[in-house]
Amino acid sequence: EEFPPGSVSYILRARCYIVRLEDGGLLALWQRCTHLGCTVPWREEQDQFNCPCHSSLFNRQGEVMGGPAPRPLDFFPVRLEDGKLVIDTGKPTQRRQFDLAQVFYPG
Protein backbone atom coordinates (compact mmCIF):
# COMPACT_ATOMS: atom_id res chain seq x y z
CA GLU A 1 0.00 0.00 0.00
CA GLU A 2 2.96 2.31 0.65
CA PHE A 3 4.00 1.96 -2.99
CA PRO A 4 1.11 2.77 -5.36
CA PRO A 5 1.07 1.20 -8.84
CA GLY A 6 3.23 3.19 -11.27
CA SER A 7 5.39 4.72 -8.53
CA VAL A 8 9.17 4.89 -8.14
CA SER A 9 10.32 5.42 -4.54
CA TYR A 10 13.86 5.92 -3.27
CA ILE A 11 14.80 3.90 -0.17
CA LEU A 12 17.79 5.68 1.37
CA ARG A 13 18.74 2.94 3.82
CA ALA A 14 18.82 0.31 1.06
CA ARG A 15 20.34 2.65 -1.57
CA CYS A 16 17.80 1.44 -4.07
CA TYR A 17 14.53 2.29 -5.73
CA ILE A 18 11.30 0.38 -5.30
CA VAL A 19 9.46 0.41 -8.61
CA ARG A 20 5.80 -0.56 -8.36
CA LEU A 21 4.68 -1.70 -11.78
CA GLU A 22 1.17 -1.00 -13.01
CA ASP A 23 0.26 -4.69 -12.50
CA GLY A 24 1.23 -4.48 -8.80
CA GLY A 25 4.64 -6.17 -9.07
CA LEU A 26 7.65 -4.78 -7.20
CA LEU A 27 11.17 -4.37 -8.50
CA ALA A 28 14.09 -3.19 -6.31
CA LEU A 29 16.72 -1.46 -8.46
CA TRP A 30 20.19 -0.58 -7.19
CA GLN A 31 21.01 3.12 -7.44
CA ARG A 32 24.39 2.46 -9.13
CA CYS A 33 24.89 3.06 -12.84
CA THR A 34 26.24 -0.01 -14.61
CA HIS A 35 28.68 2.17 -16.54
CA LEU A 36 31.00 3.50 -13.79
CA GLY A 37 28.95 3.19 -10.60
CA CYS A 38 27.61 6.73 -10.24
CA THR A 39 24.40 7.24 -8.27
CA VAL A 40 21.50 7.41 -10.72
CA PRO A 41 18.55 9.62 -9.70
CA TRP A 42 14.97 9.03 -10.82
CA ARG A 43 13.61 11.96 -12.84
CA GLU A 44 9.84 11.88 -12.50
CA GLU A 45 9.34 14.66 -15.07
CA GLN A 46 11.29 12.60 -17.66
CA ASP A 47 9.88 9.24 -16.52
CA GLN A 48 13.39 7.76 -16.42
CA PHE A 49 16.57 7.32 -14.44
CA ASN A 50 19.20 9.76 -15.68
CA CYS A 51 22.86 9.29 -14.72
CA PRO A 52 24.45 12.72 -14.19
CA CYS A 53 28.01 11.46 -14.82
CA HIS A 54 27.89 10.23 -18.43
CA SER A 55 24.20 10.57 -19.37
CA SER A 56 23.14 6.94 -19.32
CA LEU A 57 19.36 6.71 -19.37
CA PHE A 58 17.24 3.89 -17.93
CA ASN A 59 13.48 3.32 -18.02
CA ARG A 60 11.47 2.45 -14.90
CA GLN A 61 12.34 -1.26 -15.27
CA GLY A 62 16.03 -0.27 -15.30
CA GLU A 63 16.59 -1.05 -18.99
CA VAL A 64 19.18 1.03 -20.86
CA MET A 65 17.54 3.64 -23.06
CA GLY A 66 20.69 5.57 -24.01
CA GLY A 67 24.26 6.42 -23.10
CA PRO A 68 27.30 4.25 -22.39
CA ALA A 69 25.80 1.91 -19.76
CA PRO A 70 26.47 -1.67 -20.94
CA ARG A 71 23.49 -3.32 -19.25
CA PRO A 72 20.36 -2.63 -17.17
CA LEU A 73 20.48 -1.50 -13.56
CA ASP A 74 21.14 -4.34 -11.13
CA PHE A 75 18.27 -5.49 -8.94
CA PHE A 76 17.85 -6.95 -5.46
CA PRO A 77 15.65 -9.86 -4.37
CA VAL A 78 12.48 -8.76 -2.55
CA ARG A 79 10.19 -10.69 -0.21
CA LEU A 80 7.52 -10.10 2.43
CA GLU A 81 8.17 -10.95 6.09
CA ASP A 82 5.45 -10.31 8.67
CA GLY A 83 3.74 -7.90 6.30
CA LYS A 84 6.91 -5.86 5.69
CA LEU A 85 8.86 -5.57 2.48
CA VAL A 86 12.41 -6.95 2.84
CA ILE A 87 15.10 -6.08 0.28
CA ASP A 88 18.19 -8.31 0.26
CA THR A 89 20.83 -5.68 -0.56
CA GLY A 90 23.61 -8.24 -0.03
CA LYS A 91 22.74 -9.91 -3.32
CA PRO A 92 22.71 -7.45 -6.25
CA THR A 93 21.87 -9.33 -9.41
CA GLN A 94 23.28 -8.38 -12.79
CA ARG A 95 21.05 -8.89 -15.79
CA ARG A 96 21.12 -8.51 -19.55
CA GLN A 97 17.47 -7.47 -19.89
CA PHE A 98 14.27 -7.00 -17.95
CA ASP A 99 12.32 -10.18 -17.29
CA LEU A 100 9.11 -10.69 -15.30
CA ALA A 101 10.97 -13.32 -13.21
CA GLN A 102 12.84 -10.37 -11.61
CA VAL A 103 9.58 -8.90 -10.28
CA PHE A 104 8.14 -9.75 -6.85
CA TYR A 105 4.36 -10.08 -6.69
CA PRO A 106 3.01 -9.78 -3.14
CA GLY A 107 0.52 -12.52 -2.44
C-alpha positions as CSV (number, residue, x, y, z in Angstrom):
1,E,0.0,0.0,0.0
2,E,3.0,2.3,0.7
3,F,4.0,2.0,-3.0
4,P,1.1,2.8,-5.4
5,P,1.1,1.2,-8.8
6,G,3.2,3.2,-11.3
7,S,5.4,4.7,-8.5
8,V,9.2,4.9,-8.1
9,S,10.3,5.4,-4.5
10,Y,13.9,5.9,-3.3
11,I,14.8,3.9,-0.2
12,L,17.8,5.7,1.4
13,R,18.7,2.9,3.8
14,A,18.8,0.3,1.1
15,R,20.3,2.6,-1.6
16,C,17.8,1.4,-4.1
17,Y,14.5,2.3,-5.7
18,I,11.3,0.4,-5.3
19,V,9.5,0.4,-8.6
20,R,5.8,-0.6,-8.4
21,L,4.7,-1.7,-11.8
22,E,1.2,-1.0,-13.0
23,D,0.3,-4.7,-12.5
24,G,1.2,-4.5,-8.8
25,G,4.6,-6.2,-9.1
26,L,7.6,-4.8,-7.2
27,L,11.2,-4.4,-8.5
28,A,14.1,-3.2,-6.3
29,L,16.7,-1.5,-8.5
30,W,20.2,-0.6,-7.2
31,Q,21.0,3.1,-7.4
32,R,24.4,2.5,-9.1
33,C,24.9,3.1,-12.8
34,T,26.2,0.0,-14.6
35,H,28.7,2.2,-16.5
36,L,31.0,3.5,-13.8
37,G,29.0,3.2,-10.6
38,C,27.6,6.7,-10.2
39,T,24.4,7.2,-8.3
40,V,21.5,7.4,-10.7
41,P,18.6,9.6,-9.7
42,W,15.0,9.0,-10.8
43,R,13.6,12.0,-12.8
44,E,9.8,11.9,-12.5
45,E,9.3,14.7,-15.1
46,Q,11.3,12.6,-17.7
47,D,9.9,9.2,-16.5
48,Q,13.4,7.8,-16.4
49,F,16.6,7.3,-14.4
50,N,19.2,9.8,-15.7
51,C,22.9,9.3,-14.7
52,P,24.5,12.7,-14.2
53,C,28.0,11.5,-14.8
54,H,27.9,10.2,-18.4
55,S,24.2,10.6,-19.4
56,S,23.1,6.9,-19.3
57,L,19.4,6.7,-19.4
58,F,17.2,3.9,-17.9
59,N,13.5,3.3,-18.0
60,R,11.5,2.4,-14.9
61,Q,12.3,-1.3,-15.3
62,G,16.0,-0.3,-15.3
63,E,16.6,-1.0,-19.0
64,V,19.2,1.0,-20.9
65,M,17.5,3.6,-23.1
66,G,20.7,5.6,-24.0
67,G,24.3,6.4,-23.1
68,P,27.3,4.3,-22.4
69,A,25.8,1.9,-19.8
70,P,26.5,-1.7,-20.9
71,R,23.5,-3.3,-19.3
72,P,20.4,-2.6,-17.2
73,L,20.5,-1.5,-13.6
74,D,21.1,-4.3,-11.1
75,F,18.3,-5.5,-8.9
76,F,17.8,-7.0,-5.5
77,P,15.6,-9.9,-4.4
78,V,12.5,-8.8,-2.6
79,R,10.2,-10.7,-0.2
80,L,7.5,-10.1,2.4
81,E,8.2,-10.9,6.1
82,D,5.5,-10.3,8.7
83,G,3.7,-7.9,6.3
84,K,6.9,-5.9,5.7
85,L,8.9,-5.6,2.5
86,V,12.4,-6.9,2.8
87,I,15.1,-6.1,0.3
88,D,18.2,-8.3,0.3
89,T,20.8,-5.7,-0.6
90,G,23.6,-8.2,0.0
91,K,22.7,-9.9,-3.3
92,P,22.7,-7.5,-6.2
93,T,21.9,-9.3,-9.4
94,Q,23.3,-8.4,-12.8
95,R,21.0,-8.9,-15.8
96,R,21.1,-8.5,-19.6
97,Q,17.5,-7.5,-19.9
98,F,14.3,-7.0,-17.9
99,D,12.3,-10.2,-17.3
100,L,9.1,-10.7,-15.3
101,A,11.0,-13.3,-13.2
102,Q,12.8,-10.4,-11.6
103,V,9.6,-8.9,-10.3
104,F,8.1,-9.8,-6.8
105,Y,4.4,-10.1,-6.7
106,P,3.0,-9.8,-3.1
107,G,0.5,-12.5,-2.4
